[in-house]
Amino acid sequence: MRWLYYDPDDPTEAAAHEDTLRRIDRWWETFAGKRRDLDALFAGEARWDLPEWMHQTLHVVDKRLMWEFGRDARGQHQLVITPEGHHALRPMVRSLLDAAPELDGWTFHGHRQAEPWGEVVKAIEARVGGDVSQGRASARLGEDHRIDLAFHLPDCQGADDDRARHQAFVAAECLLGEETLDKWIGTIEVAPMDAADQPRGRRKHGATLPPGSLPGRVDALRNAVLDQLPAEPACVRGTAELQHALLELDPQPRETYPERFDLQTAVTSNLDMWRCAHSGRPFHSERFSRCGETFAYLKLSGRWDSPSQQFNARQRLHDLLDDGLMKRQVGCTIGGGTGLRYAYIDLALLDVRAAIGVIRRSLRTAGVGPRSWLLFFDGELADEWLGIHEDAPPPPCAL
């Protein structure tokens, strides 16, 4: 279900959105009314079934939501409500948290928060088992502007040790916080403790550190990635200065083409971003722009007798879009592609909502076909789309 860009004029979609907002309001009303019972439960002064109560209340909003109670560094109660791997729910979760009441002694979060190593050791012992207090860790830059981790753990039997891999995942999530884990962390490997001092292990993973030092190392690597990115957004730098790479693909004919499955040739001025967006691995715009740009694409239908005719038509659309978007400095085109059925234009948008009106006006004037949409590369925006025409159907989706 679209959340950010739903159609308020569509009765079904608008009703579903409003119904979810009402369920969110009811959840917070119920939660606020349960405060004293929650305080008594956490103080050991009462006993009742918290998981069942959360199932009956929070899961009415969406059954895919996960939750976790705890205390923050100031000793306040904290409640984390997270969709975990259901990244497309993130926009709705942000709205849910925006609606949270201000309650003394409580904080609310959409991601599990980072914890000190001592607390992480306890969490691993409770959730997985084993003492990892003497473990070591390392971090290095990996693919897709992500950071790869390695944990050398006391009882690890090798790289395929499932228990050690579980320990390492919990360690990474608890040390770094769920948001950093989701957006920046790539592979998480494990190795026995004695491999930490071997030359081959040092070459592969870098110098090992006490795990408590890992957040600082990850921050340094993240800053190194961002420092290599342009200091200005593409719409300010200007498309004339962008360097483009040409790519050829081999799509297979099929009845319907979700996402960009029919792409034959593509051109991009941001090859690292393009590769990640087409890799099937998690994509987050903030790894490829330090200016707050959101990477999106247009999927356009039209009447073309040949690929060359489609290419020429797309070039005219590039010019038309850049004229409107760059004049307002809200975005610009950064590439595109020719497909078996659709044409594609890639965008770096500095202000998505301001750009939407420009994009729609430009493309309607150019006469693009009724099956034309604005879509997004980010996993958190996977369910979001906007039709160029008001009566556009939903875009084709993968089964």
C-alpha positions as CSV (number, residue, x, y, z in Angstrom):
1,M,0.0,0.0,0.0
2,R,1.3,3.4,-0.9
3,W,1.7,5.7,2.1
4,L,3.5,8.9,1.2
5,Y,2.1,9.3,-2.3
6,Y,-1.3,7.7,-2.1
7,D,-4.1,9.1,-4.2
8,P,-6.6,11.0,-1.9
9,D,-9.1,11.1,-4.8
10,D,-9.1,7.3,-5.0
11,P,-11.9,6.2,-2.6
12,T,-10.4,2.8,-1.9
13,E,-6.9,4.0,-1.3
14,A,-7.9,7.1,0.7
15,A,-10.2,4.9,2.9
16,A,-7.3,2.5,3.6
17,H,-5.0,5.3,4.5
18,E,-7.5,7.0,6.8
19,D,-8.3,3.6,8.4
20,T,-4.7,3.0,9.2
21,L,-4.4,6.5,10.8
22,R,-7.4,5.8,13.0
23,R,-5.9,2.5,14.1
24,I,-2.7,4.3,14.9
25,D,-4.6,6.8,17.0
26,R,-6.4,4.0,18.8
27,W,-3.1,2.2,19.5
28,W,-1.6,5.3,21.2
29,E,-4.8,6.0,23.2
30,T,-4.7,2.4,24.4
31,F,-1.0,2.6,25.2
32,A,-1.3,5.8,27.2
33,G,-4.2,4.2,29.2
34,K,-1.9,1.2,30.0
35,R,1.0,3.2,31.4
36,R,0.5,2.4,35.0
37,D,0.1,-1.3,34.3
38,L,3.3,-1.2,32.2
39,D,5.2,0.6,35.0
40,A,3.9,-2.0,37.5
41,L,4.9,-4.9,35.2
42,F,8.5,-3.6,34.6
43,A,8.9,-2.9,38.3
44,G,7.9,-6.5,39.1
45,E,4.8,-5.4,41.0
46,A,2.3,-7.1,38.6
47,R,2.2,-10.0,36.2
48,W,0.2,-10.1,32.9
49,D,0.7,-11.2,29.3
50,L,2.5,-8.3,27.6
51,P,3.1,-10.2,24.2
52,E,-0.6,-11.0,23.9
53,W,-1.6,-7.4,24.8
54,M,0.8,-6.1,22.1
55,H,-0.6,-8.6,19.6
56,Q,-4.2,-7.4,20.3
57,T,-3.3,-3.7,20.1
58,L,-0.2,-2.8,18.1
59,H,-0.7,-5.6,15.6
60,V,-4.1,-4.2,14.7
61,V,-2.1,-1.4,13.0
62,D,-0.1,-3.9,11.0
63,K,0.8,-7.5,12.0
64,R,4.2,-7.2,10.5
65,L,5.4,-4.7,13.1
66,M,7.9,-5.9,15.7
67,W,8.4,-4.3,19.1
68,E,10.8,-4.3,22.0
69,F,10.7,-2.6,25.4
70,G,13.8,-1.6,27.3
71,R,15.5,1.3,29.1
72,D,17.7,4.0,27.5
73,A,20.9,5.4,28.9
74,R,19.0,7.9,31.1
75,G,17.0,5.1,32.7
76,Q,13.8,6.0,30.8
77,H,11.5,3.3,29.4
78,Q,11.8,3.0,25.7
79,L,9.7,1.3,23.1
80,V,11.0,0.4,19.7
81,I,8.5,-0.3,16.9
82,T,10.2,-1.6,13.8
83,P,9.2,-3.4,10.6
84,E,12.6,-5.1,10.5
85,G,13.0,-6.5,7.0
86,H,9.7,-5.1,5.7
87,H,11.5,-1.9,4.7
88,A,8.5,-0.5,2.6
89,L,6.6,-0.1,5.9
90,R,9.1,2.5,7.1
91,P,7.1,5.6,5.9
92,M,4.1,4.3,7.8
93,V,6.2,3.7,10.9
94,R,7.5,7.2,10.8
95,S,3.9,8.5,10.8
96,L,3.1,6.1,13.7
97,L,5.9,7.5,15.7
98,D,5.1,11.1,14.8
99,A,1.7,10.5,16.4
100,A,3.2,9.2,19.7
101,P,2.1,11.2,22.8
102,E,4.6,12.9,25.0
103,L,4.7,10.7,28.1
104,D,7.0,11.4,31.1
105,G,9.6,8.7,31.4
106,W,9.1,7.2,27.9
107,T,10.9,7.5,24.6
108,F,9.8,5.9,21.3
109,H,12.0,4.8,18.4
110,G,11.6,3.2,14.9
111,H,14.9,1.4,15.0
112,R,16.6,-0.6,17.7
113,Q,19.1,1.7,19.4
114,A,22.9,1.2,19.7
115,E,24.1,-0.2,23.0
116,P,27.6,-0.3,24.8
117,W,29.6,-3.5,24.4
118,G,28.9,-4.7,28.0
119,E,25.2,-4.7,27.4
120,V,25.7,-6.4,24.0
121,V,27.6,-9.2,25.6
122,K,24.6,-9.8,28.0
123,A,22.1,-9.6,25.1
124,I,24.0,-12.2,23.1
125,E,24.3,-14.6,26.1
126,A,20.5,-14.2,26.6
127,R,19.4,-14.5,23.0
128,V,22.0,-16.8,21.5
129,G,24.1,-18.2,24.3
130,G,27.9,-18.1,24.7
131,D,30.4,-15.6,26.2
132,V,31.7,-13.3,23.5
133,S,33.2,-10.7,25.8
134,Q,36.8,-11.5,24.6
135,G,35.9,-11.3,20.9
136,R,37.5,-9.1,18.3
137,A,36.0,-7.3,15.3
138,S,37.1,-5.5,12.2
139,A,35.5,-3.4,9.4
140,R,36.4,-2.5,5.9
141,L,34.8,-0.9,2.8
142,G,32.8,-3.3,0.7
143,E,30.5,-3.2,-2.4
144,D,27.7,-0.7,-3.0
145,H,29.3,1.9,-0.6
146,R,28.6,-0.5,2.3
147,I,30.8,-1.6,5.2
148,D,31.7,-5.2,5.7
149,L,32.3,-6.6,9.2
150,A,34.1,-9.6,10.6
151,F,33.9,-10.9,14.1
152,H,36.5,-13.2,15.7
153,L,34.6,-15.1,18.4
154,P,35.8,-17.4,21.2
155,D,33.8,-20.5,20.3
156,C,33.6,-20.0,16.6
157,Q,34.4,-23.2,14.6
158,G,34.7,-21.6,11.2
159,A,33.1,-19.3,8.7
160,D,30.0,-21.5,8.4
161,D,29.3,-21.7,12.2
162,D,25.6,-20.9,12.4
163,R,25.7,-20.1,16.1
164,A,28.7,-17.7,15.7
165,R,27.0,-16.0,12.7
166,H,23.9,-15.4,14.9
167,Q,26.1,-14.0,17.6
168,A,27.8,-11.7,15.1
169,F,24.5,-10.4,13.7
170,V,23.2,-9.6,17.2
171,A,26.5,-8.0,18.0
172,A,26.4,-5.8,14.9
173,E,22.8,-4.8,15.4
174,C,23.2,-4.0,19.1
175,L,26.5,-2.2,18.8
176,L,25.7,-0.1,15.8
177,G,21.9,0.2,16.0
178,E,19.4,-1.1,13.6
179,E,19.4,1.9,11.3
180,T,23.1,1.8,10.6
181,L,22.9,-2.0,10.2
182,D,20.1,-1.7,7.6
183,K,21.6,1.2,5.6
184,W,25.4,0.8,5.8
185,I,26.4,-2.7,6.7
186,G,27.1,-5.3,4.0
187,T,28.5,-8.7,4.8
188,I,29.0,-10.0,8.4
189,E,31.6,-12.7,8.5
190,V,32.8,-14.8,11.4
191,A,36.2,-16.5,12.2
192,P,37.8,-18.3,15.1
193,M,39.7,-16.2,17.6
194,D,43.1,-17.6,16.6
195,A,42.6,-16.3,13.0
196,A,42.6,-12.7,14.2
197,D,46.4,-12.6,14.5
198,Q,47.2,-14.5,11.3
199,P,48.6,-12.4,8.4
200,R,46.0,-13.7,6.0
201,G,43.2,-12.7,8.3
202,R,44.6,-9.3,8.8
203,R,44.9,-8.8,5.0
204,K,41.3,-9.8,4.4
205,H,39.6,-8.0,7.2
206,G,42.0,-5.3,8.4
207,A,43.3,-4.8,11.9
208,T,41.0,-6.3,14.6
209,L,39.7,-4.1,17.4
210,P,37.9,-4.6,20.6
211,P,34.2,-4.7,19.6
212,G,33.4,-1.7,21.7
213,S,35.6,0.3,19.2
214,L,33.6,-0.9,16.2
215,P,31.1,2.0,16.1
216,G,33.9,4.6,15.8
217,R,35.5,2.6,13.0
218,V,32.2,2.3,11.1
219,D,31.6,6.0,11.5
220,A,35.1,6.8,10.1
221,L,34.5,4.5,7.1
222,R,31.0,6.0,6.5
223,N,32.5,9.5,6.5
224,A,35.2,8.3,4.1
225,V,32.5,7.2,1.7
226,L,30.6,10.4,2.0
227,D,33.7,12.6,1.6
228,Q,34.3,11.0,-1.8
229,L,30.8,12.1,-3.0
230,P,30.2,15.5,-4.7
231,A,29.7,18.3,-2.3
232,E,26.8,19.8,-4.4
233,P,23.7,18.1,-5.7
234,A,23.6,17.1,-9.4
235,C,21.0,19.8,-10.2
236,V,23.5,22.5,-8.9
237,R,26.6,21.0,-10.6
238,G,24.8,20.8,-13.9
239,T,24.2,17.9,-16.3
240,A,26.9,19.1,-18.7
241,E,29.6,18.2,-16.1
242,L,28.3,14.7,-15.5
243,Q,30.3,11.8,-17.0
244,H,28.2,9.0,-18.4
245,A,28.7,5.3,-18.8
246,L,26.9,3.1,-21.3
247,L,25.7,-0.3,-20.4
248,E,24.1,-3.1,-22.4
249,L,21.7,-5.7,-21.0
250,D,20.0,-8.9,-22.3
251,P,16.3,-8.8,-21.1
252,Q,14.1,-11.8,-21.8
253,P,10.7,-11.3,-23.4
254,R,7.8,-11.8,-21.0
255,E,4.1,-10.8,-20.7
256,T,4.7,-8.0,-18.2
257,Y,7.8,-6.1,-17.2
258,P,7.9,-4.9,-13.5
259,E,10.5,-2.5,-12.3
260,R,13.1,-2.3,-15.2
261,F,13.1,-5.9,-16.3
262,D,12.9,-5.0,-20.0
263,L,15.9,-2.7,-20.0
264,Q,18.1,-3.2,-23.0
265,T,20.6,-0.3,-22.9
266,A,21.2,2.2,-20.2
267,V,23.3,5.3,-19.7
268,T,24.2,6.7,-16.2
269,S,26.3,9.4,-14.7
270,N,26.4,7.5,-11.3
271,L,27.7,4.0,-12.1
272,D,28.1,2.9,-8.4
273,M,24.5,4.0,-7.7
274,W,23.2,2.3,-10.9
275,R,24.9,-1.0,-10.1
276,C,23.6,-1.1,-6.6
277,A,20.1,-0.2,-7.7
278,H,20.1,-3.1,-10.2
279,S,21.9,-5.7,-8.0
280,G,18.9,-6.8,-6.0
281,R,20.7,-5.8,-2.8
282,P,19.3,-3.2,-0.4
283,F,19.5,0.3,-1.7
284,H,19.5,3.6,0.3
285,S,20.0,6.9,-1.4
286,E,22.1,8.3,1.4
287,R,25.0,6.0,0.6
288,F,25.3,7.7,-2.8
289,S,24.6,11.4,-2.0
290,R,25.6,13.6,0.9
291,C,23.2,16.3,-0.3
292,G,20.0,14.6,0.6
293,E,19.1,13.5,-2.9
294,T,16.6,10.8,-3.6
295,F,17.3,8.6,-6.6
296,A,14.2,7.8,-8.6
297,Y,13.3,6.8,-12.2
298,L,10.6,7.4,-14.7
299,K,9.0,4.5,-16.5
300,L,7.3,5.7,-19.6
301,S,5.1,4.2,-22.3
302,G,4.7,5.7,-25.7
303,R,4.5,5.0,-29.5
304,W,7.9,4.1,-30.9
305,D,8.6,2.2,-34.1
306,S,12.2,1.4,-33.2
307,P,14.8,1.7,-30.4
308,S,16.4,4.6,-32.1
309,Q,13.1,6.5,-32.2
310,Q,12.6,5.7,-28.5
311,F,16.1,7.0,-27.8
312,N,15.5,10.3,-29.6
313,A,12.2,10.8,-27.9
314,R,13.8,10.1,-24.5
315,Q,16.5,12.7,-25.2
316,R,13.9,15.3,-25.8
317,L,12.2,14.4,-22.5
318,H,15.6,14.7,-20.7
319,D,16.0,18.3,-22.0
320,L,12.4,19.2,-21.1
321,L,12.7,17.8,-17.6
322,D,16.1,19.4,-16.9
323,D,14.8,22.7,-18.0
324,G,12.0,22.6,-15.4
325,L,13.8,20.8,-12.6
326,M,17.1,22.6,-12.7
327,K,15.5,26.0,-13.0
328,R,13.9,25.4,-9.6
329,Q,17.0,23.4,-8.4
330,V,14.8,20.5,-7.2
331,G,16.5,17.8,-9.2
332,C,17.8,16.7,-12.6
333,T,18.2,13.7,-14.9
334,I,21.3,11.6,-14.4
335,G,20.7,8.9,-17.1
336,G,18.1,6.6,-18.6
337,G,17.5,3.6,-20.7
338,T,15.8,1.9,-23.6
339,G,13.6,-1.1,-22.9
340,L,11.7,-3.7,-24.9
341,R,8.4,-1.9,-23.9
342,Y,9.2,1.1,-21.8
343,A,11.6,4.1,-21.9
344,Y,13.4,5.1,-18.6
345,I,14.8,8.3,-17.2
346,D,16.8,8.3,-14.0
347,L,16.6,11.2,-11.6
348,A,18.4,12.7,-8.7
349,L,15.7,14.6,-6.8
350,L,16.7,17.2,-4.1
351,D,13.0,17.9,-3.2
352,V,10.7,15.1,-4.3
353,R,7.4,16.8,-3.6
354,A,8.4,20.0,-5.4
355,A,9.7,18.0,-8.3
356,I,6.5,16.0,-8.7
357,G,4.5,18.9,-10.2
358,V,7.3,19.8,-12.6
359,I,7.7,16.2,-13.8
360,R,4.0,15.7,-14.4
361,R,3.5,19.0,-16.2
362,S,6.5,18.4,-18.4
363,L,5.6,14.8,-19.4
364,R,1.9,15.5,-19.9
365,T,2.9,18.4,-22.2
366,A,5.2,16.0,-24.1
367,G,2.3,13.5,-24.5
368,V,3.8,10.4,-22.8
369,G,1.5,7.4,-22.7
370,P,-1.1,6.5,-20.0
371,R,1.1,3.8,-18.5
372,S,3.8,6.1,-17.2
373,W,5.1,6.4,-13.6
374,L,7.6,8.0,-11.2
375,L,9.1,5.2,-9.1
376,F,12.0,5.0,-6.6
377,F,15.1,2.9,-6.1
378,D,15.1,3.0,-2.2
379,G,13.8,-0.1,-0.5
380,E,11.8,2.0,1.9
381,L,10.0,3.5,-1.1
382,A,9.4,0.3,-2.9
383,D,5.6,0.5,-2.5
384,E,5.5,4.2,-3.5
385,W,4.7,5.4,-7.0
386,L,3.0,8.3,-8.8
387,G,1.2,8.1,-12.1
388,I,2.1,10.8,-14.6
389,H,-1.5,11.0,-15.6
390,E,-4.2,11.1,-12.9
391,D,-5.9,8.0,-14.3
392,A,-2.7,5.9,-14.5
393,P,-3.1,2.3,-13.3
394,P,-0.7,0.9,-10.8
395,P,2.7,0.0,-12.4
396,P,3.4,-3.7,-13.1
397,C,4.8,-5.5,-10.1
398,A,6.9,-8.6,-9.6
399,L,5.0,-11.7,-8.4
